[in-house]
Structure formats: structure tokens, C-alpha cells
Amino acid sequence: MLVFVKKLGLSQTELSQGICTQATLSKFENLGRIPSIRIITQLCDRMNISLSDLMVDATVTAVDALFDKADFNLITYDYDAIRNILSQIVPEKLTASEKWHYNYLKGSVALYDEHDLVASLFYFNTILTDPEIDDTSIYYLLALSGCGQIYEKKNDVEKAEHYFNIVFDSVMHKHIDDSHSAIQILSILLNGGVFYAQKQDYDTSNSLLNYAYHTCSDNHITYYLARIIYQLAQNAIATKQPQHLIQEYISDARAFARLNNNTTLLQKIAALNKN
């Protein structure tokens, strides 16, 4: 909550006035003691934030909360939102792992939205060449995956596949510790699924996508399901699968895209359905 209070320029006294005592607010911020839902709702209204925003902020650091939002924006193609988030972060104040996350997001925006392959390669290589990083780190694997996509865009399939092979050898044996690591692994699996589909290796693509689908199911994550199923639908169309299966994929992809308000993907699904 302290993050939101500072942004609004409010003191604890001003925030709590007419809602609760300053002592109650201090216990919430400093000790994590949750007040009544009535008090929480009124505090949220005063700060013009949602209850979910407040609960996230109560359990993670401000930087972690920003990175979590940026990761979600990456899934929904909202690159302007990512740039806005990254502009609020001072790289010099980040820990080593936070710097890797920061550079991964910078590289991803350069790759997917700005189509600046040189800048993207710079950010990913910054991660790969950091002497503090371990080659089992999820950010090391994400950077390798990013390099694979760069070479894919340069139509250098041999180099792209080299990077993806290194990544998948590690990912398939990597333990998922929490939802954060699951989301990052899902990103790698999806990118691989798209890469092999473009190579017309639909068996490998479907294998990776189905593995990603079950990872979502096992970890109760919906964020990537829309994009995973959308690619499965494209693969089904390309391999002339039965129409009822294709429509099932399209319907499911649309439902999950709506759930996560992924408007860009909804447009792609609508175009795919017309064809």
C-alpha cells in the first residue's frame, strides 16, 4: 500500500481519515495485519485502485509488482504499457536478477514491437554474458530463446534451431517452483511452438504447445492459454484437421483471450475464423 500512498502524495493520517485509525493503517503496512474488508474497500476507493492491486502490493515488492504487470502485458501484446512500466524503474538500483528481468523485457519489446534486432540482441547478450548468471537461470534460458527468435526473424533457421535446442534441453528438466517461473517457462514453450510451426514441423510444435497447455493446467495459470490454443488452431488448419477440432480450438482461444482482455489476440482469432 505504501507505494500507492507515495504516488498520491498522501500521509498515513490523510489516507486513514474517516476510515480507520492511523494505528490500524500502520499495522497493515508494517506488520501485514489485514483489516476488515470494509476498511480495505474504502482505502482502495480513496486511492482509486482495485482490491487486487492492493493485495498484490501487500505481498510483493514494488519492483516485483511492476515486473509482474509487464510480464502480463507481454502476453497481451501491450508494448506501450511495458515501456511505461520500464520507464518507472531505475536499472542502477536493481538486484542482479531484477536486472536480468529488466533486460529481458527491454529485449522483448525491441524484438516484438520495435523490430530492432540489433538492440534486442544487445539486451539478451547483456544477460548471457553477465558473470553472475548461472546457465540454469530462467533468465539465461529466456535470453537464449530470444536469440533464437532473432535468428528466426533473420531467416537463419540453423542458428535459430541451435538456440532453441539448447533451451529445450534445459526447460524439459527444469523444476517449476512457483507461478512466476511457470509463466517464464510457458513463454519459452510458446515461442518454440511458434518457431517449429513456421518451419512446418507441426509434430514438434504441437508437442511443445501441448506440454505448455498441461503446464498451465497443472499450475492453474490461464495467461498463456489463449495464445497456446490459438497456435494449436493454426497448426490444425495447416495440417487439415477435422473442422470440429479447429472450431473447438478457436472457441477456446477466444474464451481465454476474453478472460485476459487480450484484444490484439481477439482480432487475430476473428481473422482466423473468417478464413
C-alpha positions in Angstrom: 0.0 0.0 0.0 2.9 2.3 0.8 3.8 2.5 -2.9 0.3 3.8 -3.8 0.3 6.3 -0.9 3.6 7.8 -2.0 2.4 8.1 -5.6 -0.6 10.0 -4.4 1.4 12.2 -2.0 -0.8 11.2 0.9 0.3 10.9 4.5 -1.0 8.0 6.7 -3.2 10.5 8.5 -4.7 11.8 5.3 -5.3 8.3 3.9 -6.9 6.9 7.1 -9.0 10.0 8.0 -12.7 9.0 8.3 -11.9 5.3 7.5 -9.8 3.9 10.3 -7.2 4.9 12.8 -3.6 5.6 11.8 -2.5 2.7 14.0 -4.7 0.3 12.0 -3.1 1.5 8.8 0.4 1.2 10.2 -0.3 -2.4 11.3 -1.4 -3.2 7.7 1.7 -1.6 6.1 4.3 -2.7 8.5 3.1 -5.9 10.0 0.9 -7.2 7.2 -2.2 -7.4 9.5 -5.3 -7.3 7.3 -8.1 -5.0 8.5 -11.8 -5.6 7.7 -13.0 -5.8 4.1 -15.0 -2.7 4.7 -11.9 -0.7 5.6 -9.8 -2.2 2.7 -12.6 -1.3 0.2 -12.8 2.3 1.5 -9.0 2.7 1.3 -9.0 1.4 -2.2 -11.7 3.8 -3.2 -9.7 6.7 -1.7 -6.6 5.7 -3.7 -8.6 4.9 -6.8 -7.1 1.4 -7.1 -8.7 -2.1 -7.2 -8.7 -4.6 -4.3 -6.5 -6.9 -6.4 -3.9 -4.2 -6.8 -3.7 -3.7 -3.1 -3.4 -7.4 -2.3 -0.6 -7.8 -4.8 1.2 -4.8 -3.4 0.9 -6.2 0.2 2.8 -9.4 -0.7 5.5 -8.4 -3.2 8.0 -5.5 -3.6 7.1 -2.5 -5.8 9.6 -3.6 -8.4 8.2 -7.2 -8.5 4.7 -5.8 -8.9 5.8 -3.7 -11.8 7.6 -6.7 -13.4 4.6 -8.9 -12.9 2.4 -6.4 -14.8 5.0 -6.1 -17.5 5.1 -9.8 -18.0 1.3 -9.9 -18.4 1.5 -7.0 -20.8 4.0 -9.0 -22.8 1.5 -11.9 -23.1 -1.3 -9.5 -24.3 1.0 -7.6 -26.8 0.7 -4.3 -24.8 4.2 -3.0 -25.5 3.3 0.6 -24.8 2.4 -0.4 -21.2 5.7 -2.3 -20.9 7.6 0.8 -22.0 5.7 2.9 -19.5 6.5 0.4 -16.7 10.2 0.2 -17.5 10.4 4.0 -17.5 9.5 3.9 -13.8 12.4 1.7 -12.9 16.0 2.8 -12.2 18.2 0.0 -13.5 21.1 1.0 -11.3 19.1 0.3 -8.2 18.1 -3.3 -9.3 19.4 -6.5 -7.9 21.2 -8.9 -10.3 18.1 -11.0 -11.0 16.0 -7.8 -11.4 18.5 -6.5 -14.0 18.1 -9.7 -15.9 14.3 -9.4 -15.9 14.6 -5.8 -16.9 16.9 -6.6 -19.8 14.7 -9.5 -20.9 11.7 -7.1 -21.1 13.7 -4.5 -23.0 15.0 -7.1 -25.4 11.5 -8.4 -25.9 10.0 -5.0 -26.7 12.8 -4.3 -29.1 12.2 -7.7 -30.8 8.4 -7.9 -31.0 7.3 -4.3 -31.3 10.2 -2.2 -32.5 11.7 -4.9 -34.7 15.1 -3.7 -33.8 17.1 -6.9 -33.9 20.4 -5.3 -33.0 19.0 -3.7 -29.9 17.3 -6.9 -28.9 20.4 -8.9 -29.3 22.3 -6.4 -27.2 19.8 -6.8 -24.3 19.8 -10.6 -24.5 23.5 -10.8 -24.7 23.8 -8.5 -21.6 22.0 -11.3 -19.7 24.1 -14.1 -21.3 27.4 -12.5 -20.6 26.7 -11.4 -17.0 29.4 -13.2 -14.9 26.9 -13.6 -12.1 24.3 -15.6 -14.0 24.0 -19.3 -14.0 23.2 -21.2 -17.2 20.2 -22.8 -15.4 18.7 -19.4 -14.6 15.3 -18.9 -16.2 16.5 -15.5 -17.5 19.5 -17.2 -19.1 17.1 -19.5 -20.9 14.8 -16.7 -21.8 17.7 -14.8 -23.3 18.7 -17.9 -25.4 15.1 -18.2 -26.6 15.2 -14.6 -27.5 18.4 -15.1 -29.6 16.7 -18.0 -31.3 13.8 -15.7 -32.3 16.2 -13.1 -33.6 17.9 -15.5 -35.9 14.4 -16.8 -36.9 13.5 -13.3 -38.0 16.8 -13.1 -39.9 15.7 -16.3 -41.7 18.8 -18.1 -40.3 17.0 -21.3 -39.3 20.1 -23.2 -38.5 21.3 -20.7 -35.9 17.7 -20.3 -34.5 17.3 -24.0 -34.1 20.7 -24.2 -32.4 19.5 -21.8 -29.6 16.1 -23.4 -29.3 17.6 -26.9 -28.9 19.8 -25.7 -26.0 16.9 -24.1 -24.3 14.5 -27.0 -24.6 17.1 -29.5 -23.3 17.2 -27.4 -20.1 13.5 -26.4 -19.9 12.2 -30.0 -20.0 14.2 -30.8 -16.9 13.6 -27.6 -15.1 11.5 -27.7 -11.9 8.7 -25.2 -11.7 9.0 -23.6 -8.3 6.1 -21.0 -8.5 3.7 -19.3 -10.8 6.4 -16.8 -11.8 8.8 -19.4 -13.1 5.9 -21.3 -14.7 4.9 -18.2 -16.7 8.5 -17.7 -17.9 8.8 -21.4 -19.0 5.5 -21.1 -20.8 6.9 -18.1 -22.7 9.8 -20.3 -23.9 7.5 -23.2 -24.8 5.1 -21.0 -26.8 8.0 -19.3 -28.7 9.3 -22.8 -29.6 5.9 -23.9 -30.7 5.5 -20.9 -33.0 9.1 -21.4 -34.3 8.6 -25.0 -35.3 5.1 -24.3 -36.8 6.8 -21.7 -39.1 9.3 -24.5 -40.0 6.2 -26.6 -40.8 7.4 -29.1 -38.2 3.9 -29.4 -36.7 4.6 -32.5 -34.7 7.3 -30.8 -32.7 5.3 -27.6 -32.5 2.2 -29.5 -31.1 4.3 -31.4 -28.7 5.7 -28.2 -27.2 2.3 -26.5 -27.2 0.6 -29.4 -25.5 3.3 -29.5 -22.9 2.7 -25.8 -22.3 -1.1 -26.5 -22.1 -0.6 -29.1 -19.4 1.8 -26.8 -17.6 -0.9 -24.2 -17.5 -3.4 -26.8 -16.2 -1.1 -28.2 -13.5 -0.2 -24.7 -12.2 -3.7 -23.2 -12.6 -2.4 -20.5 -15.0 -4.7 -19.0 -17.7 -2.5 -16.2 -19.0 -0.8 -18.1 -21.9 -3.7 -20.5 -22.7 -5.3 -18.2 -25.3 -2.0 -17.9 -27.3 -1.2 -21.6 -26.9 -4.6 -22.7 -28.2 -4.6 -20.1 -31.0 -1.3 -21.6 -32.3 -2.8 -25.1 -32.0 -5.7 -23.9 -34.1 -3.3 -22.6 -36.7 -1.5 -25.9 -36.7 -4.7 -27.8 -37.1 -5.7 -25.7 -40.1 -2.3 -26.1 -41.7 -2.5 -29.9 -41.3 -6.1 -30.1 -42.4 -7.5 -31.5 -39.2 -11.3 -32.0 -38.8 -13.3 -28.8 -38.8 -14.9 -29.5 -35.5 -11.5 -29.7 -33.8 -10.4 -26.4 -35.4 -13.6 -24.7 -34.2 -13.1 -26.1 -30.7 -9.6 -24.6 -30.6 -10.8 -21.2 -32.0 -13.7 -21.1 -29.5 -11.4 -22.0 -26.5 -8.8 -19.5 -27.6 -11.4 -16.8 -27.9 -12.8 -17.5 -24.4 -9.4 -17.3 -22.7 -8.5 -14.2 -24.7 -11.6 -12.5 -23.5 -10.9 -13.6 -19.9 -7.5 -11.9 -20.0 -8.7 -8.9 -22.1 -6.3 -9.7 -24.9 -7.8 -7.5 -27.6 -5.0 -8.0 -30.1 -5.4 -11.8 -30.0 -9.1 -11.5 -30.3 -8.6 -9.6 -33.5 -6.3 -12.3 -34.8 -8.8 -15.1 -33.8 -11.6 -13.2 -35.6 -9.4 -13.0 -38.8 -8.5 -16.7 -38.5 -12.1 -17.7 -38.1 -13.1 -15.8 -41.2 -10.5 -17.7 -43.2 
